Amino acid sequence: MSEVIRGVRRAGTDLRQIEVKAAVRELPKSLWPTVSAFSNHGGGLIILGLAEDEGFEPAEGFDATRIRDAISDAFRPRGPQEPAGPVTPRPIGTIDIAEVDGAQVVIVDVAELPADRKPSYVTTQGVEAGTYERVGDGDRRMSTYAIFLLTSDRGQPREDSALVDGTTIADLDSALVERYIARLRRTRPRSFAGLTSTADILQRHNVVASDGVTLTLAGLLTLGTYPQQFFPQLMITFAAYPGRSKADIVGQVRMLDRQVIEGSIPVMVDDAVRAVLSNLKVRRVSRGAGASDEPEIPVDAVREAIANALTHRDYSGFAVGDQVRVEIYPDRLEVWSPGGIWGGRRVVDLFDGNSRSRNQILASLLTEVPFPDRDETVCENAGSGILRMAGALGGMGLPAPRFTATSTSMTVTLDRHGLLNPEMSTWLSAIGAGSLDPDAQRTLALVHRGYDVEDQLLRAQFGMDSADARVVLRTLVADDWLRFPAQPGGPYRPGPRLVAAEVNENTLFADEMSPPGSFPDRSLDERILAALGQENELNIHELVDATHSSTNSLRPRLRVLIEQGAITPTAPPQSRNRRYRRPVDPKYS
């Protein structure tokens, strides 16, 4: 907790996932928009009892017990005859009293709600006006579009099966249809049972509607001659910029290249890949007795990023006016598409190898629709695409794809330069990490670049197995570079050594860094691990005494530590004999 307080005091303001309020007399009304925002995305920490206008010092007159009880009432379950609480649905989190500079404060750790319970909104304001998201250090009302996307996570969207008025089979590319059907006969012969006509085959595979005439949106986009006749903005815009942002103008040059890319999805993917490759540098690589030219970014990674954007973008009425944007800069390639991550998934989940499609009919068609000039299809729909991207990039010494998801969009970034380039190596040396082994250095470099780092990402990026990845991560935790995830399944967080390096310029470029173990304020995770030692087995009540904490605070941390392999339970969760111990792990001990 002291580390968190130092962070907000150093910043002089609230942070993205940390909100501080004085709450001297009563719970402030501004508390509930913050609870809504944290519940809708990512969770967060609310600290009550510190005065922001006094440098986040303890607020005079703050009654921790009264405030804790008041907010606990807001978080409790409601009976069927009771009015709703201040935030709907009921928020999830833990509420505790802690000490800061000898004074009591209330700590509210708000968890993100499951996808099927969103959106979270301030009850008195209603869904439309009372649903909030976190932007910077403040809370902002969500747009109608963002609220729609949250609600769409509750079930399977059906926009790709919608009928496109005015279309007929004549709007399909006959040559592509013929090749598509020929491929289906080879790969999915059972789907032809009892069918003879092309129209019946296309109807069964959701290219044509039940009337036998009108095309579905998925059918038009995958096999249409010119889908933009009906949806002018369902295209790709490509631009190459001379500087690191769109605003940069080098000399008189604002853009190096600009193209509008249209057609069916297979055609657009190929044309967009060609546009990117024509603006990338190539290097001559010797392989055996021969040599070949390879672009800065692997072709497979470029193609996968563009295909994913077209396949998984939002095609609802809110978004059909938005095109996919492919933009190249001197240091990176960005692919932007409308719609955040569908299905309640997080960025950290994208590397788990599972496949979930917002547009299930479209994804199914693209698994079988070939490119115009070859039998290869647009996608596999098997959850392997992102892992393959990361592997291809890692094989060239490049970072894994970086995903930036907002409430209404997704951006995929592919770097043009290596992960451990000279600039990054200099930074690692400056913060005292120059002597770490290469896997640990690369992991810190990923965190520094803004990745949500966990074992699946390291497995995909570095070709290691999950057990070895967890050893690397736990070792970085033990040396104070990282912290365990805030919740099960989440990414690792910067530890005190990395936080000090990232936010304190003097520390960042100092000649010496504090050695491991020199940070006086230990996190709850550290107190748990210290209490267990190398031989102790303790139950949760013994851990409460040993860590000076509470069962409500311990349980979520124990779940995280178990998931990360840092501790091992001796019995099932429901057992009264359940105790916890440290596993034998020489690299971590």
C-alpha positions as CSV (number, residue, x, y, z in Angstrom):
1,M,0.0,0.0,0.0
2,S,2.9,2.4,0.8
3,E,4.1,1.8,-2.8
4,V,0.7,2.9,-4.1
5,I,0.6,6.0,-2.0
6,R,4.1,7.0,-3.1
7,G,2.9,6.6,-6.7
8,V,-0.1,9.0,-6.4
9,R,1.9,11.5,-4.3
10,R,4.7,11.5,-6.9
11,A,2.2,11.9,-9.7
12,G,0.3,14.6,-7.8
13,T,-3.0,13.2,-9.1
14,D,-5.2,10.1,-9.3
15,L,-4.0,7.4,-11.6
16,R,-5.8,5.3,-14.2
17,Q,-6.6,2.4,-11.8
18,I,-6.3,4.4,-8.5
19,E,-8.8,6.9,-7.2
20,V,-8.3,8.8,-3.9
21,K,-11.0,10.7,-2.1
22,A,-11.2,12.4,1.3
23,A,-14.7,11.3,2.2
24,V,-14.6,13.0,5.6
25,R,-18.2,13.6,6.2
26,E,-19.9,11.1,4.0
27,L,-19.4,9.0,0.9
28,P,-19.0,11.5,-2.0
29,K,-21.4,11.1,-5.0
30,S,-18.4,11.0,-7.3
31,L,-17.5,7.7,-5.8
32,W,-20.2,5.8,-7.7
33,P,-19.1,6.8,-11.2
34,T,-15.6,5.5,-10.2
35,V,-17.1,2.2,-9.0
36,S,-19.0,2.0,-12.3
37,A,-15.9,2.7,-14.4
38,F,-13.7,0.2,-12.6
39,S,-16.5,-2.5,-12.7
40,N,-16.8,-2.0,-16.5
41,H,-13.2,-2.4,-17.3
42,G,-10.1,-3.6,-15.5
43,G,-11.1,-3.1,-11.9
44,G,-9.2,-0.6,-9.7
45,L,-8.4,0.6,-6.2
46,I,-10.2,3.4,-4.3
47,I,-8.6,4.9,-1.3
48,L,-10.8,6.9,1.1
49,G,-9.4,9.1,3.8
50,L,-6.6,11.0,2.0
51,A,-7.0,14.6,0.9
52,E,-5.8,15.2,-2.7
53,D,-5.7,19.0,-2.3
54,E,-3.3,18.5,0.7
55,G,-0.8,16.3,-1.2
56,F,-2.7,13.0,-0.4
57,E,-2.0,13.4,3.4
58,P,-4.5,11.8,5.8
59,A,-7.8,13.8,5.9
60,E,-8.5,15.3,9.2
61,G,-11.7,14.0,10.8
62,F,-12.0,10.9,8.7
63,D,-13.9,8.1,10.4
64,A,-12.7,4.9,8.8
65,T,-15.1,2.5,10.5
66,R,-18.2,4.6,9.5
67,I,-17.1,5.0,5.9
68,R,-16.2,1.3,5.6
69,D,-19.6,0.3,6.9
70,A,-21.3,2.7,4.5
71,I,-19.5,1.4,1.4
72,S,-19.9,-2.2,2.6
73,D,-23.7,-1.6,2.5
74,A,-23.4,-0.4,-1.1
75,F,-21.6,-3.6,-2.1
76,R,-23.9,-6.1,-0.2
77,P,-26.4,-8.3,-2.0
78,R,-30.0,-6.9,-2.1
79,G,-33.1,-8.9,-1.4
80,P,-35.9,-9.1,-3.9
81,Q,-38.0,-6.5,-2.1
82,E,-35.2,-4.1,-1.4
83,P,-34.4,-1.1,-3.6
84,A,-31.2,-1.4,-5.7
85,G,-28.0,-0.1,-4.3
86,P,-26.2,3.0,-5.6
87,V,-24.6,1.0,-8.4
88,T,-26.3,-1.6,-10.6
89,P,-25.6,-4.5,-10.8
90,R,-24.1,-5.0,-7.4
91,P,-20.3,-4.3,-7.6
92,I,-17.7,-6.9,-6.6
93,G,-14.7,-6.2,-4.5
94,T,-13.0,-6.3,-1.1
95,I,-13.2,-3.5,1.5
96,D,-10.6,-3.1,4.3
97,I,-9.1,-0.6,6.7
98,A,-5.4,0.1,6.4
99,E,-2.9,2.6,7.8
100,V,-1.2,5.4,6.0
101,D,1.2,7.6,8.0
102,G,-0.3,6.4,11.2
103,A,-3.9,7.2,10.2
104,Q,-6.6,4.8,9.1
105,V,-7.9,4.8,5.5
106,V,-10.4,2.6,3.8
107,I,-9.2,0.5,0.8
108,V,-11.8,-0.6,-1.8
109,D,-10.5,-3.1,-4.3
110,V,-13.1,-3.1,-7.1
111,A,-13.1,-6.1,-9.4
112,E,-14.2,-6.0,-13.0
113,L,-17.7,-7.5,-13.5
114,P,-18.2,-10.6,-15.6
115,A,-19.2,-9.9,-19.2
116,D,-22.8,-11.1,-18.7
117,R,-23.3,-8.6,-15.8
118,K,-22.2,-5.4,-17.6
119,P,-22.7,-2.6,-18.0
120,S,-22.3,-1.3,-14.4
121,Y,-24.1,2.0,-14.0
122,V,-25.0,4.6,-11.3
123,T,-28.6,3.5,-10.4
124,T,-30.2,6.9,-10.1
125,Q,-28.8,8.0,-13.5
126,G,-29.9,4.9,-15.5
127,V,-27.9,2.9,-18.0
128,E,-27.7,5.6,-20.8
129,A,-26.5,8.4,-18.6
130,G,-24.9,6.5,-15.7
131,T,-22.5,4.1,-17.3
132,Y,-18.9,5.2,-16.9
133,E,-15.4,4.3,-18.2
134,R,-12.0,5.3,-16.9
135,V,-10.1,7.8,-19.1
136,G,-6.8,8.9,-17.7
137,D,-7.3,9.8,-14.0
138,G,-11.0,10.5,-14.3
139,D,-14.4,9.0,-15.0
140,R,-16.3,9.7,-18.3
141,R,-19.8,8.8,-19.4
142,M,-19.7,6.0,-21.9
143,S,-21.0,6.6,-25.4
144,T,-24.1,4.9,-26.6
145,Y,-22.0,2.8,-28.9
146,A,-19.7,1.7,-26.0
147,I,-22.7,0.7,-23.9
148,F,-24.1,-1.3,-26.9
149,L,-20.8,-3.2,-27.2
150,L,-20.8,-4.1,-23.5
151,T,-24.3,-5.5,-23.8
152,S,-23.4,-7.4,-27.0
153,D,-20.9,-9.4,-24.9
154,R,-23.9,-11.1,-23.3
155,G,-24.7,-13.2,-26.4
156,Q,-23.6,-14.0,-29.9
157,P,-23.9,-11.0,-32.2
158,R,-25.9,-11.7,-35.4
159,E,-25.0,-8.7,-37.6
160,D,-23.1,-10.9,-40.1
161,S,-26.2,-12.9,-40.8
162,A,-28.3,-9.8,-41.5
163,L,-29.8,-9.6,-45.0
164,V,-28.5,-6.9,-47.4
165,D,-31.5,-5.4,-49.2
166,G,-31.1,-5.1,-52.9
167,T,-28.5,-7.8,-53.3
168,T,-28.8,-11.0,-55.4
169,I,-26.6,-13.9,-56.4
170,A,-25.6,-11.8,-59.3
171,D,-23.6,-9.6,-56.9
172,L,-21.2,-12.5,-56.1
173,D,-17.9,-13.1,-57.8
174,S,-18.8,-16.2,-59.9
175,A,-15.2,-17.4,-60.2
176,L,-14.6,-17.1,-56.4
177,V,-17.9,-18.9,-55.7
178,E,-16.8,-21.7,-58.0
179,R,-13.5,-22.1,-56.2
180,Y,-15.2,-21.8,-52.8
181,I,-17.6,-24.6,-53.6
182,A,-14.8,-26.8,-55.1
183,R,-12.9,-26.4,-51.8
184,L,-15.9,-27.2,-49.7
185,R,-16.4,-30.5,-51.7
186,R,-12.9,-31.5,-50.6
187,T,-12.9,-30.2,-47.0
188,R,-16.5,-30.5,-45.8
189,P,-18.3,-33.0,-48.0
190,R,-21.1,-33.7,-45.4
191,S,-22.3,-30.1,-45.8
192,F,-23.4,-31.0,-49.4
193,A,-25.7,-33.8,-48.4
194,G,-28.9,-33.7,-50.6
195,L,-27.8,-30.6,-52.4
196,T,-27.2,-30.2,-56.1
197,S,-27.7,-26.5,-57.1
198,T,-25.3,-23.7,-56.4
199,A,-28.1,-21.6,-54.9
200,D,-29.0,-24.4,-52.4
201,I,-25.3,-24.8,-51.4
202,L,-24.9,-21.1,-50.9
203,Q,-28.1,-20.9,-48.8
204,R,-27.0,-23.8,-46.6
205,H,-23.7,-22.1,-45.9
206,N,-25.3,-18.7,-45.0
207,V,-24.1,-16.9,-48.1
208,V,-27.7,-16.5,-49.4
209,A,-30.8,-16.0,-47.2
210,S,-33.7,-18.4,-46.9
211,D,-35.5,-16.7,-49.8
212,G,-32.8,-18.0,-52.1
213,V,-32.0,-14.6,-53.5
214,T,-30.9,-12.0,-50.9
215,L,-27.3,-12.1,-49.7
216,T,-26.2,-12.1,-46.1
217,L,-23.7,-9.5,-45.0
218,A,-21.1,-12.3,-44.4
219,G,-21.8,-13.7,-47.9
220,L,-21.5,-10.3,-49.6
221,L,-18.2,-9.5,-47.7
222,T,-16.5,-12.8,-48.5
223,L,-17.7,-13.6,-52.0
224,G,-19.1,-10.3,-53.3
225,T,-17.7,-8.6,-56.5
226,Y,-17.9,-5.1,-54.9
227,P,-19.4,-5.0,-51.4
228,Q,-18.7,-1.3,-51.2
229,Q,-21.7,-0.6,-53.6
230,F,-23.9,-1.4,-50.6
231,F,-21.5,-0.4,-47.7
232,P,-19.1,2.3,-49.0
233,Q,-17.1,2.5,-45.8
234,L,-16.6,-1.3,-45.3
235,M,-13.1,-1.0,-46.8
236,I,-9.5,-0.4,-45.8
237,T,-7.7,2.9,-45.8
238,F,-3.9,2.6,-46.0
239,A,-1.5,5.4,-45.2
240,A,2.3,5.6,-44.7
241,Y,3.5,8.5,-42.6
242,P,7.0,10.0,-42.5
243,G,7.0,10.7,-38.7
244,R,6.0,8.8,-35.6
245,S,2.5,10.4,-35.5
246,K,0.0,11.6,-38.0
247,A,0.7,15.2,-37.0
248,D,4.4,15.0,-37.9
249,I,5.4,16.6,-41.2
250,V,8.9,15.9,-42.5
251,G,9.9,18.8,-44.8
252,Q,6.8,19.2,-47.0
253,V,5.8,15.6,-46.8
254,R,2.7,14.7,-44.8
255,M,2.1,11.2,-46.3
256,L,4.5,8.9,-48.1
257,D,1.7,6.7,-49.5
258,R,-2.1,6.6,-49.4
259,Q,-4.5,4.0,-50.8
260,V,-8.2,3.1,-50.6
261,I,-8.5,-0.7,-50.7
262,E,-11.9,-2.2,-51.7
263,G,-13.4,-5.5,-52.8
264,S,-14.2,-8.7,-50.9
265,I,-12.3,-9.5,-47.8
266,P,-9.9,-11.9,-49.6
267,V,-9.1,-9.2,-52.2
268,M,-8.7,-6.5,-49.5
269,V,-6.3,-8.6,-47.4
270,D,-4.0,-9.3,-50.3
271,D,-4.1,-5.7,-51.6
272,A,-3.4,-4.3,-48.1
273,V,-0.5,-6.7,-47.5
274,R,1.0,-5.6,-50.8
275,A,0.6,-1.9,-49.8
276,V,2.4,-2.6,-46.5
277,L,5.2,-4.5,-48.1
278,S,5.8,-1.8,-50.6
279,N,6.5,0.6,-47.7
280,L,8.7,-1.7,-45.6
281,K,12.5,-2.0,-45.9
282,V,13.9,-5.4,-46.8
283,R,17.0,-7.2,-45.7
284,R,19.0,-9.8,-47.6
285,V,19.1,-13.1,-45.6
286,S,21.3,-16.1,-46.5
287,R,19.7,-19.5,-46.2
288,G,21.9,-22.5,-47.0
289,A,23.3,-22.1,-50.5
290,G,20.9,-19.3,-51.4
291,A,19.6,-15.9,-50.2
292,S,16.3,-14.1,-50.1
293,D,14.9,-10.7,-49.4
294,E,12.8,-10.5,-46.2
295,P,10.7,-7.5,-45.1
296,E,11.2,-5.9,-41.7
297,I,7.9,-7.4,-40.5
298,P,7.1,-11.0,-41.5
299,V,4.5,-11.3,-44.2
300,D,2.5,-13.8,-42.2
301,A,2.2,-11.4,-39.3
302,V,1.1,-8.6,-41.5
303,R,-1.5,-10.7,-43.2
304,E,-2.8,-12.1,-39.9
305,A,-3.2,-8.7,-38.4
306,I,-5.2,-7.4,-41.3
307,A,-7.3,-10.5,-41.7
308,N,-8.1,-10.5,-38.0
309,A,-9.2,-6.8,-38.1
310,L,-11.7,-7.5,-41.0
311,T,-12.9,-10.8,-39.5
312,H,-13.5,-9.7,-35.9
313,R,-14.4,-6.0,-36.3
314,D,-17.9,-4.8,-35.3
315,Y,-20.4,-4.8,-38.2
316,S,-23.3,-3.3,-36.3
317,G,-25.2,-0.3,-37.4
318,F,-23.1,1.8,-35.1
319,A,-19.9,0.8,-37.0
320,V,-20.7,0.3,-40.7
321,G,-19.6,3.8,-41.3
322,D,-16.0,3.0,-40.0
323,Q,-13.3,1.5,-42.2
324,V,-10.4,-0.6,-41.1
325,R,-7.3,1.6,-41.0
326,V,-3.8,0.2,-41.8
327,E,-1.1,2.8,-41.0
328,I,2.7,2.5,-41.2
329,Y,5.2,4.7,-39.3
330,P,9.0,4.6,-39.2
331,D,8.9,2.4,-36.1
332,R,5.7,0.4,-36.4
333,L,2.7,-0.8,-38.3
334,E,-0.8,-0.2,-36.8
335,V,-4.1,-1.9,-37.8
336,W,-7.2,-0.2,-36.3
337,S,-10.7,-1.6,-36.4
338,P,-14.0,-0.6,-34.7
339,G,-15.3,-2.7,-31.8
340,G,-13.3,-3.7,-28.7
341,I,-12.6,-7.3,-27.7
342,W,-15.8,-9.3,-27.9
343,G,-17.0,-11.9,-25.4
344,G,-15.7,-10.6,-22.1
345,R,-12.1,-11.4,-23.0
346,R,-9.1,-9.2,-22.1
347,V,-5.9,-8.4,-24.0
348,V,-4.1,-10.9,-21.8
349,D,-6.4,-13.7,-22.9
350,L,-5.6,-13.2,-26.6
351,F,-2.5,-15.4,-26.4
352,D,-4.3,-18.4,-24.8
353,G,-4.9,-20.2,-28.1
354,N,-8.7,-20.2,-27.9
355,S,-10.9,-19.0,-30.7
356,R,-14.0,-16.9,-30.1
357,S,-15.6,-15.0,-33.0
358,R,-17.8,-12.0,-32.8
359,N,-18.9,-12.8,-36.3
360,Q,-19.3,-16.5,-36.3
361,I,-20.8,-16.9,-39.8
362,L,-18.2,-14.6,-41.4
363,A,-15.3,-16.4,-39.6
364,S,-16.7,-19.8,-40.8
365,L,-16.9,-18.6,-44.4
366,L,-13.4,-17.1,-44.3
367,T,-12.1,-20.5,-43.2
368,E,-13.1,-21.9,-46.6
369,V,-13.0,-19.0,-49.0
370,P,-9.7,-19.0,-50.8
371,F,-7.6,-16.0,-51.9
372,P,-8.2,-15.1,-55.6
373,D,-4.9,-16.6,-56.9
374,R,-4.2,-19.5,-54.6
375,D,-5.9,-22.2,-52.5
376,E,-4.8,-20.7,-49.2
377,T,-7.8,-19.3,-47.1
378,V,-8.1,-16.1,-45.2
379,C,-8.1,-17.6,-41.7
380,E,-8.1,-20.8,-39.8
381,N,-10.6,-20.0,-37.1
382,A,-8.7,-22.2,-34.7
383,G,-7.2,-19.7,-32.3
384,S,-3.7,-20.2,-33.7
385,G,-3.4,-16.9,-35.6
386,I,-2.1,-14.7,-32.8
387,L,0.3,-17.3,-31.5
388,R,1.6,-17.8,-35.1
389,M,2.0,-14.0,-35.4
390,A,4.0,-13.9,-32.1
391,G,6.1,-16.8,-33.2
392,A,6.9,-15.3,-36.6
393,L,7.8,-12.0,-35.0
394,G,9.9,-13.6,-32.2
395,G,11.8,-15.6,-34.8
396,M,13.0,-12.3,-36.3
397,G,13.8,-10.8,-32.9
398,L,10.7,-8.6,-32.9
399,P,8.3,-8.1,-30.1
400,A,4.9,-9.9,-30.0
401,P,1.9,-8.1,-31.5
402,R,0.7,-5.4,-29.1
403,F,-3.0,-5.0,-28.6
404,T,-4.6,-1.8,-27.4
405,A,-8.3,-2.2,-26.7
406,T,-10.7,0.6,-25.8
407,S,-14.4,0.4,-25.2
408,T,-15.0,0.9,-28.9
409,S,-11.9,-0.1,-30.9
410,M,-8.9,-2.4,-31.2
411,T,-5.5,-1.4,-32.4
412,V,-2.8,-4.1,-33.3
413,T,0.8,-2.8,-33.4
414,L,3.6,-4.6,-35.0
415,D,7.1,-3.1,-34.3
416,R,9.6,-2.7,-37.1
417,H,12.6,-2.8,-34.8
418,G,13.9,-5.6,-32.6
419,L,12.9,-6.1,-28.9
420,L,16.5,-5.8,-27.5
421,N,17.6,-3.0,-29.8
422,P,20.5,-0.7,-28.7
423,E,18.1,1.8,-27.2
424,M,16.4,-0.9,-25.1
425,S,19.7,-2.4,-24.1
426,T,20.9,1.0,-22.9
427,W,17.7,1.4,-20.9
428,L,18.0,-2.0,-19.3
429,S,21.6,-1.2,-18.3
430,A,20.6,2.2,-16.9
431,I,18.0,0.7,-14.6
432,G,20.4,-2.0,-13.3
433,A,18.9,-4.9,-15.3
434,G,21.9,-5.4,-17.7
435,S,23.1,-8.5,-15.8
436,L,19.8,-10.3,-16.0
437,D,19.6,-13.4,-18.2
438,P,18.2,-12.7,-21.7
439,D,14.7,-14.0,-21.1
440,A,14.3,-11.8,-18.0
441,Q,15.6,-8.8,-20.0
442,R,13.2,-9.4,-22.8
443,T,10.4,-9.8,-20.4
444,L,11.2,-6.4,-18.8
445,A,11.4,-4.9,-22.3
446,L,7.9,-6.1,-23.0
447,V,6.6,-4.6,-19.8
448,H,8.4,-1.3,-20.6
449,R,6.7,-1.3,-24.0
450,G,3.3,-1.6,-22.5
451,Y,2.5,-5.3,-23.0
452,D,0.2,-7.2,-20.7
453,V,2.8,-9.8,-19.7
454,E,1.9,-13.3,-18.5
455,D,3.2,-16.8,-19.2
456,Q,1.1,-17.4,-22.4
457,L,2.7,-14.3,-24.0
458,L,6.2,-15.4,-23.1
459,R,5.4,-18.9,-24.4
460,A,4.3,-17.5,-27.7
461,Q,7.0,-14.8,-28.0
462,F,10.1,-16.8,-26.8
463,G,9.1,-20.4,-27.7
464,M,9.4,-21.6,-24.1
465,D,6.9,-23.8,-22.2
466,S,4.6,-22.4,-19.6
467,A,6.5,-23.8,-16.6
468,D,9.7,-22.1,-17.7
469,A,7.8,-18.8,-18.4
470,R,6.5,-18.9,-14.9
471,V,9.9,-19.4,-13.4
472,V,11.1,-16.3,-15.3
473,L,8.2,-14.3,-14.0
474,R,8.4,-15.5,-10.4
475,T,12.1,-14.7,-10.4
476,L,11.5,-11.2,-11.5
477,V,8.9,-10.9,-8.7
478,A,11.4,-12.2,-6.2
479,D,13.9,-9.5,-7.3
480,D,11.2,-6.7,-7.0
481,W,11.1,-6.1,-10.8
482,L,7.5,-7.3,-11.1
483,R,4.5,-7.9,-9.0
484,F,2.1,-10.8,-9.2
485,P,-1.2,-10.2,-11.1
486,A,-3.9,-8.1,-9.4
487,Q,-6.4,-11.0,-10.0
488,P,-6.3,-14.5,-11.3
489,G,-5.7,-14.6,-15.0
490,G,-4.4,-11.1,-15.1
491,P,-1.0,-9.7,-16.3
492,Y,2.0,-9.2,-14.0
493,R,2.5,-5.7,-12.8
494,P,5.6,-3.5,-12.5
495,G,7.3,-4.0,-9.2
496,P,8.9,-1.3,-7.1
497,R,12.3,-1.4,-8.9
498,L,10.7,-1.0,-12.3
499,V,8.2,1.6,-11.0
500,A,11.1,3.6,-9.6
501,A,12.9,3.3,-12.9
502,E,9.9,4.3,-15.1
503,V,8.6,7.3,-13.2
504,N,11.8,8.8,-11.6
505,E,14.1,10.2,-14.3
506,N,16.9,10.6,-11.8
507,T,16.6,6.9,-10.8
508,L,16.2,5.8,-14.4
509,F,19.5,7.1,-15.4
510,A,21.4,6.7,-12.2
511,D,24.6,4.7,-12.1
512,E,23.4,2.4,-9.3
513,M,20.1,0.9,-8.4
514,S,18.8,-0.3,-5.1
515,P,19.6,-4.0,-4.6
516,P,16.8,-6.6,-4.3
517,G,15.1,-6.7,-1.0
518,S,16.0,-3.1,-0.2
519,F,12.4,-1.8,-0.4
520,P,11.1,-1.4,3.1
521,D,7.3,-1.6,2.4
522,R,6.4,-5.2,1.6
523,S,3.3,-6.0,-0.4
524,L,0.7,-8.5,0.9
525,D,2.1,-11.1,-1.6
526,E,5.6,-10.7,-0.1
527,R,4.2,-11.0,3.5
528,I,2.4,-14.2,2.5
529,L,5.5,-15.7,1.0
530,A,7.7,-14.6,3.9
531,A,5.2,-16.1,6.4
532,L,5.2,-19.5,4.6
533,G,9.0,-19.4,4.3
534,Q,10.5,-22.6,2.9
535,E,9.0,-25.1,5.3
536,N,5.9,-23.6,7.0
537,E,2.4,-24.8,6.2
538,L,-0.2,-22.3,7.4
539,N,-4.0,-22.1,7.1
540,I,-5.8,-18.8,6.3
541,H,-6.4,-17.9,9.9
542,E,-2.7,-18.3,10.7
543,L,-1.8,-16.2,7.7
544,V,-4.1,-13.5,8.9
545,D,-2.1,-13.2,12.1
546,A,1.3,-13.5,10.3
547,T,0.5,-10.9,7.6
548,H,-1.6,-8.5,9.8
549,S,-4.3,-8.7,7.2
550,S,-7.9,-10.0,6.9
551,T,-9.4,-13.1,5.3
552,N,-11.2,-10.9,2.7
553,S,-7.8,-9.4,1.6
554,L,-6.0,-12.7,1.7
555,R,-8.4,-14.9,-0.4
556,P,-7.9,-13.1,-3.7
557,R,-4.2,-12.9,-3.3
558,L,-4.0,-16.6,-2.4
559,R,-5.9,-17.4,-5.6
560,V,-3.4,-15.4,-7.6
561,L,-0.4,-17.0,-5.9
562,I,-1.8,-20.5,-6.4
563,E,-2.5,-19.8,-10.1
564,Q,1.1,-18.5,-10.6
565,G,2.6,-21.5,-8.9
566,A,4.1,-19.4,-6.1
567,I,2.3,-21.4,-3.4
568,T,0.5,-24.7,-3.2
569,P,-2.7,-25.6,-1.3
570,T,-2.7,-28.9,0.6
571,A,-6.5,-29.6,0.2
572,P,-9.5,-28.6,-1.9
573,P,-11.0,-25.1,-1.4
574,Q,-13.9,-26.4,0.6
575,S,-11.8,-28.4,3.0
576,R,-11.4,-27.2,6.6
577,N,-7.9,-28.7,6.5
578,R,-6.7,-26.5,3.6
579,R,-3.3,-25.1,4.3
580,Y,-0.7,-23.4,2.1
581,R,3.0,-23.9,1.5
582,R,5.8,-22.8,-0.8
583,P,6.7,-25.3,-3.5
584,V,10.2,-26.5,-4.0
585,D,11.5,-24.1,-6.7
586,P,15.3,-23.5,-6.5
587,K,15.2,-20.7,-9.1
588,Y,12.6,-18.9,-7.1
589,S,13.8,-19.5,-3.6
